[in-house]
């Protein structure tokens, strides 16, 4: 009998109907009796439906008038507390995770609104400071979500990295560790795809090649092969040749490796 953690790791595949008949039935039976996993499933469904259903945000006039005052009050109330702890506690205790995500989106909208209204230079230093704080807050939220027990939350963390144009070392390390060690196949696959955006970074290329040596799930192997070939990473040739000749490798994986070798040679 599977634990709640094991069931929650299967919920993504359960929703996408990727489980075999017996496992699907086991998850279904567990969900009928477990309120915690029912909640997890509902949150995952809400997340997948959030973006297309999100209404257009209209910023009321009073937001512009009180925004900086409210921000300063919040900052004053946190004086003397460690930056990371105070941000995470504020995020976890004042709003739910969904509300925090919506707040970040709204802040981004407000920043854009202010930027348009201040083309002449008015309030530009304040806007720059606020943009920096929003960016830091978003990254802290992402890094915390990478550590969650729920696979759906870790998957959300990976998806949020697509909003980052130039990641710092912390974020890259979180993605690389997720690719190597996350227990959920879908989360590892998502991390590989997210890392491909930063393929110019040497440590990312090394991580992709190391993952190709370690991963045994065919879907991940194929994705890694395609990513390394698209990056024209000739250092991956020995690994690709080894996979191509591996008798225990699935045929489709050997075929993709052979294709990659032809492209890179």
Backbone torsions as a table, in degrees:
resi	resn	phi	psi	omega
1	UNK	NA	130.5	-176.0
2	UNK	-80.3	148.3	175.4
3	UNK	-78.8	171.3	178.0
4	UNK	-61.6	-40.1	179.3
5	UNK	-60.8	-43.2	179.3
6	UNK	-65.9	-39.8	178.4
7	UNK	-64.4	-43.9	-177.9
8	UNK	-64.9	-30.7	176.0
9	UNK	-67.9	-18.3	-178.2
10	UNK	-97.9	-4.7	-172.0
11	UNK	-65.0	-35.0	178.6
12	UNK	-62.0	-48.4	178.6
13	UNK	-66.7	-31.5	177.2
14	UNK	-62.8	-45.5	179.6
15	UNK	-65.8	-37.0	-177.3
16	UNK	-87.0	2.2	178.2
17	UNK	58.8	42.4	179.3
18	UNK	-100.2	-0.4	-177.5
19	UNK	-86.1	153.9	173.4
20	UNK	-71.4	167.3	-171.7
21	UNK	-58.1	-45.2	-176.7
22	UNK	-66.6	-44.3	-179.4
23	UNK	-66.7	-40.3	177.6
24	UNK	-59.5	-43.3	-179.5
25	UNK	-65.6	-38.5	179.2
26	UNK	-64.8	-43.3	178.2
27	UNK	-63.6	-44.0	179.9
28	UNK	-59.6	-44.3	-180.0
29	UNK	-63.9	-41.2	178.4
30	UNK	-63.4	-43.0	-178.5
31	UNK	-62.7	-32.0	-178.9
32	UNK	-64.4	-22.8	-174.7
33	UNK	-114.5	-12.4	-171.7
34	UNK	-112.9	111.0	-178.9
35	UNK	-69.1	-35.8	-179.3
36	UNK	-62.0	-43.3	-179.9
37	UNK	-74.4	-29.4	173.7
38	UNK	-62.8	-42.4	178.1
39	UNK	-63.5	-42.6	178.7
40	UNK	-60.9	-42.2	178.9
41	UNK	-64.2	-41.9	179.6
42	UNK	-64.0	-40.4	179.1
43	UNK	-64.7	-38.9	178.7
44	UNK	-65.5	-41.8	177.8
45	UNK	-64.6	-41.0	178.5
46	UNK	-61.4	-40.8	-179.2
47	UNK	-62.8	-44.8	-178.4
48	UNK	-67.1	-23.9	-179.5
49	UNK	-96.4	-5.6	-171.2
50	UNK	-65.2	-49.6	-172.4
51	UNK	-63.9	-52.5	-178.3
52	UNK	-65.3	-22.9	-177.4
53	UNK	-97.4	-2.9	-175.8
54	UNK	-69.1	126.3	-179.8
55	UNK	-73.2	159.3	174.6
56	UNK	-69.1	131.5	-177.0
57	UNK	-87.8	125.9	174.5
58	UNK	-106.5	123.4	-177.6
59	UNK	-85.3	116.8	178.2
60	UNK	-70.6	157.1	-176.4
61	UNK	-60.9	-35.9	-176.7
62	UNK	-68.2	-20.5	176.2
63	UNK	-63.4	-45.9	179.5
64	UNK	-60.7	-38.4	-175.0
65	UNK	-74.2	-30.2	-173.3
66	UNK	-113.4	-3.5	-171.9
67	UNK	-58.8	-52.3	-177.3
68	UNK	-66.3	-35.8	178.5
69	UNK	-62.4	-45.5	179.3
70	UNK	-63.1	-41.8	179.7
71	UNK	-61.9	-44.0	-179.7
72	UNK	-64.3	-38.7	178.1
73	UNK	-62.6	-42.3	179.4
74	UNK	-64.6	-43.3	179.6
75	UNK	-63.7	-39.5	-179.4
76	UNK	-64.1	-36.4	-178.4
77	UNK	-70.8	-15.9	-176.8
78	UNK	-104.1	3.2	-178.1
79	UNK	-61.3	134.1	178.1
80	UNK	93.7	-9.0	178.6
81	UNK	-98.7	145.5	177.6
82	UNK	-57.0	141.2	-173.9
83	UNK	-57.2	-49.9	-174.9
84	UNK	-66.5	-45.4	-177.4
85	UNK	-65.1	-43.0	-176.4
86	UNK	-66.4	-36.6	-179.2
87	UNK	-69.4	-44.3	-178.4
88	UNK	-67.2	-41.0	179.8
89	UNK	-64.9	-43.2	177.1
90	UNK	-57.9	-43.2	-178.6
91	UNK	-65.3	-40.9	-171.7
92	UNK	-84.6	-24.8	-172.3
93	UNK	-106.6	-27.3	-176.5
94	UNK	-88.1	-39.9	179.3
95	UNK	-125.8	158.4	170.1
96	UNK	-73.9	168.3	-179.5
97	UNK	-59.7	-41.5	-179.0
98	UNK	-63.4	-42.8	-179.6
99	UNK	-64.5	-37.9	178.3
100	UNK	-63.3	-40.7	178.8
101	UNK	-63.3	-43.4	179.4
102	UNK	-64.8	-37.5	178.4
103	UNK	-60.5	-44.5	-179.9
104	UNK	-62.0	-42.4	177.1
105	UNK	-61.6	-42.7	-179.3
106	UNK	-65.1	-40.9	178.0
107	UNK	-60.6	-41.5	177.5
108	UNK	-61.4	-40.3	179.2
109	UNK	-64.2	-43.6	-179.5
110	UNK	-63.0	-41.1	178.7
111	UNK	-59.8	-43.4	177.8
112	UNK	-63.2	-40.2	179.2
113	UNK	-61.5	-45.8	-179.9
114	UNK	-65.5	-39.7	-178.4
115	UNK	-60.8	-40.4	178.9
116	UNK	-66.6	-37.6	-176.9
117	UNK	-77.1	-14.8	-174.8
118	UNK	-118.9	39.1	-178.5
119	UNK	-61.0	-26.2	-177.8
120	UNK	-79.0	-7.2	177.4
121	UNK	113.2	-4.9	-178.8
122	UNK	-66.6	132.0	176.3
123	UNK	64.8	15.8	-178.1
124	UNK	-61.8	-41.5	177.8
125	UNK	-60.5	-41.7	179.1
126	UNK	-63.7	-40.6	179.6
127	UNK	-64.1	-42.7	179.7
128	UNK	-61.6	-42.7	178.7
129	UNK	-64.0	-41.4	-178.8
130	UNK	-67.6	-39.7	177.3
131	UNK	-59.7	-41.8	179.5
132	UNK	-64.3	-42.1	-179.0
133	UNK	-67.0	-40.1	178.2
134	UNK	-63.3	-42.6	179.2
135	UNK	-60.8	-44.5	-179.9
136	UNK	-65.5	-39.6	179.9
137	UNK	-63.8	-44.6	179.7
138	UNK	-60.5	-41.1	-178.9
139	UNK	-68.8	-39.0	177.5
140	UNK	-61.7	-41.5	177.8
141	UNK	-62.0	-45.2	179.5
142	UNK	-59.6	-46.8	-177.0
143	UNK	-63.6	-36.6	176.7
144	UNK	-67.2	-37.9	-178.0
145	UNK	-68.3	-28.1	176.3
146	UNK	-61.9	-22.8	-175.5
147	UNK	-95.4	-0.7	-175.6
148	UNK	-70.2	152.7	176.7
149	UNK	-69.5	-32.8	-175.3
150	UNK	-75.1	128.1	177.1
151	UNK	-63.3	-35.0	-178.8
152	UNK	-65.3	-37.0	178.5
153	UNK	-70.7	-38.4	177.5
154	UNK	-66.6	-34.9	176.7
155	UNK	-66.4	-38.6	176.0
156	UNK	-62.2	-40.5	179.3
157	UNK	-59.6	-43.6	178.2
158	UNK	-62.5	-43.4	-178.0
159	UNK	-63.9	-33.2	179.9
160	UNK	-68.0	-21.7	-179.4
161	UNK	-66.8	-16.7	178.2
162	UNK	-69.7	-12.5	176.9
163	UNK	-84.0	-9.6	-176.4
164	UNK	-97.7	123.6	-179.9
165	UNK	-82.3	-40.7	-179.1
166	UNK	-133.5	99.1	-175.7
167	UNK	-75.3	152.6	173.3
168	UNK	-89.3	-179.9	-175.0
169	UNK	-61.9	-37.9	-179.3
170	UNK	-58.8	-46.4	-176.4
171	UNK	-69.6	-42.1	177.2
172	UNK	-61.1	-42.2	179.2
173	UNK	-62.4	-40.8	178.9
174	UNK	-62.3	-42.8	178.8
175	UNK	-66.2	-42.6	-179.1
176	UNK	-65.0	-44.2	178.6
177	UNK	-64.3	-35.2	177.2
178	UNK	-65.1	-43.4	177.8
179	UNK	-59.8	-41.9	-175.2
180	UNK	-79.5	-37.9	-164.3
181	UNK	-122.6	-11.2	-178.1
182	UNK	-61.2	139.2	-175.0
183	UNK	-80.4	-9.4	-178.6
184	UNK	-100.9	127.2	-176.8
185	UNK	-60.7	-43.5	-177.4
186	UNK	-65.2	-35.9	178.9
187	UNK	-69.5	-41.4	177.7
188	UNK	-62.9	-41.8	179.4
189	UNK	-63.5	-42.5	178.5
190	UNK	-63.4	-38.3	179.4
191	UNK	-64.9	-39.9	178.0
192	UNK	-61.0	-46.1	179.8
193	UNK	-64.7	-38.5	178.8
194	UNK	-65.9	-39.5	-179.9
195	UNK	-65.7	-28.3	-178.0
196	UNK	-60.9	-24.2	178.5
197	UNK	-66.6	-21.8	-177.5
198	UNK	-113.0	35.3	-175.8
199	UNK	-65.2	-13.6	177.1
200	UNK	-76.3	-13.9	178.9
201	UNK	-81.0	124.8	-178.9
202	UNK	-55.7	-38.8	-178.1
203	UNK	-67.4	-27.4	177.3
204	UNK	-70.9	-44.1	178.1
205	UNK	-61.1	-43.0	178.0
206	UNK	-62.0	-40.5	-179.9
207	UNK	-64.9	-40.7	178.9
208	UNK	-64.7	-39.8	179.3
209	UNK	-69.3	-39.2	177.5
210	UNK	-64.4	-39.4	178.6
211	UNK	-64.0	-36.8	178.7
212	UNK	-63.4	-32.7	178.1
213	UNK	-73.2	-30.6	-172.0
214	UNK	-97.4	-34.3	-172.3
215	UNK	-73.8	140.4	179.9
216	UNK	-118.3	-7.3	178.5
217	UNK	-75.7	122.1	-175.7
218	UNK	-54.5	-42.0	-178.7
219	UNK	-60.5	-40.5	179.8
220	UNK	-71.9	-40.6	178.5
221	UNK	-58.6	-46.1	-179.4
222	UNK	-63.1	-43.5	179.4
223	UNK	-61.6	-42.9	-179.7
224	UNK	-65.3	-41.1	177.8
225	UNK	-60.2	-47.4	-178.8
226	UNK	-64.0	-38.8	179.8
227	UNK	-65.7	-45.9	-178.8
228	UNK	-66.0	-36.3	176.9
229	UNK	-67.3	-42.2	179.7
230	UNK	-64.3	-28.1	177.4
231	UNK	-85.3	-1.8	-179.0
232	UNK	55.8	42.6	-178.0
233	UNK	-86.5	93.0	-176.9
234	UNK	-69.3	-19.3	177.0
235	UNK	-65.1	-15.4	-179.7
236	UNK	-83.0	-6.0	-176.1
237	UNK	-55.8	-45.7	178.9
238	UNK	-58.3	-41.8	179.2
239	UNK	-66.1	-41.2	180.0
240	UNK	-64.5	-40.4	179.4
241	UNK	-66.6	-36.6	178.5
242	UNK	-66.6	-42.2	177.8
243	UNK	-64.6	-41.9	-178.3
244	UNK	-59.1	-33.9	-177.8
245	UNK	-95.2	-3.9	-176.5
246	UNK	-72.9	119.8	-177.2
247	UNK	-71.4	-25.2	-178.7
248	UNK	-88.7	-2.7	-179.9
249	UNK	-80.0	143.7	174.3
250	UNK	-58.6	147.8	-175.8
251	UNK	-58.0	-41.4	-177.6
252	UNK	-65.1	-34.6	179.3
253	UNK	-69.1	-42.7	177.8
254	UNK	-62.7	-38.7	179.0
255	UNK	-63.7	-45.0	-179.9
256	UNK	-65.8	-36.0	177.8
257	UNK	-65.5	-41.8	178.5
258	UNK	-63.7	-40.2	176.1
259	UNK	-59.9	-44.2	-179.0
260	UNK	-63.2	-41.2	179.2
261	UNK	-60.6	-42.5	179.4
262	UNK	-61.5	-39.3	-178.6
263	UNK	-69.7	-40.5	-172.9
264	UNK	-82.5	-22.7	-179.8
265	UNK	-72.7	NA	NA
